[in-house]
Amino acid sequence: MFDLQHLPTVALAPDELRSYPLQIYTLGRFSVSRGIEPIRFARKAQHRPLELLKVLVALGGREVATDQLAMAMWPESEGDVAYNAFEITLHRLRKLIGIEKALVLSNGLLTLNNQFCWVDVWTFEQVMGSAEALLNSAQLDPVKLASLSSRVLTLYHGQFLGRETPEPWSISLRERLRSKFLRHLVDVARHWEKIGEHETAIQYYQKGLEADDLAELFYQRLMVCYQQLGRRSEALAVYRRCRATLSLILSISPSPATEAIHRRLIQA
């Protein structure tokens, strides 16, 4: 069994992060570090420049039109007024982070320079791509898969800007990354199930429930895995948790698929 708590990780080490003068963390929280030391911000005075940085990351971080940024931040303002506010805010952001080359403005397009900036979202998507390719390959190396999955779990501390109220410009990326993360957990867990590593699959399904306790698929597969291991009482406990959670939050009952697994457990 591959224990998620003791897997080798390929997340960037501090020495590697030092090669990036600026590190931007957005998954589960928002934090900016310069040379691996977090930058401390005074909330009120620096709110707008930091929001510009968040919007830039949310819109891809590379060659984002200044009009699009201005519209996202000042939707009620006229074009010229919004653009003037954008220019002032960009100047303040550059001054705030203290790395002039980190932000490149050219031909009306703003870019986070990836030679100077490390962004957790970018690394997360790269690792997810590698994991997906490995899962689809003919020769699947289980150690490499476990290592990539460990890195995914290390990077994904929660939803994009998860501690903040969702804004129109943040919702698309937030939902896309969350969907990718949950799909990864399912795909990897099903792989471990397929080769009989039910204990390892259980760990991934439990991680899935930590991220989304309304997703019945995670309850269903946990019940099946516990049944395969002969741990009927734990499988039934998962069902009871599923029923209670759905009832309390959504006022609904488990789906027919969940109930069918439960009946098989009772009959067994």
Buried (B, 14 or more C-beta within 10 A) or exposed (E): EBEBEEBEBBBBEEEEBEEBBBBBBBBBEBEBBBEEEEBEBEEEEBEBBBBBBBBBBBBBBBEBEBBBBBBBBBEEBEEEEBBBBBEEBBEBBBEBBEBEEBBBEEEEBBBBBEEBBBBBBBBBBEBBEBBBEBBEEEEEEBEBBBBBBBBBBBBBEBBBBBEBEEBEBBEEBBEEBBEBBBEBBBBBBBBBBEEEBBEBBBBBBBBBBEBBBEBBBBBBBBBBBBBBEEBBEBBBBBBEBBBEBBEEEEEEEBBEEBEEBBEEBEEE
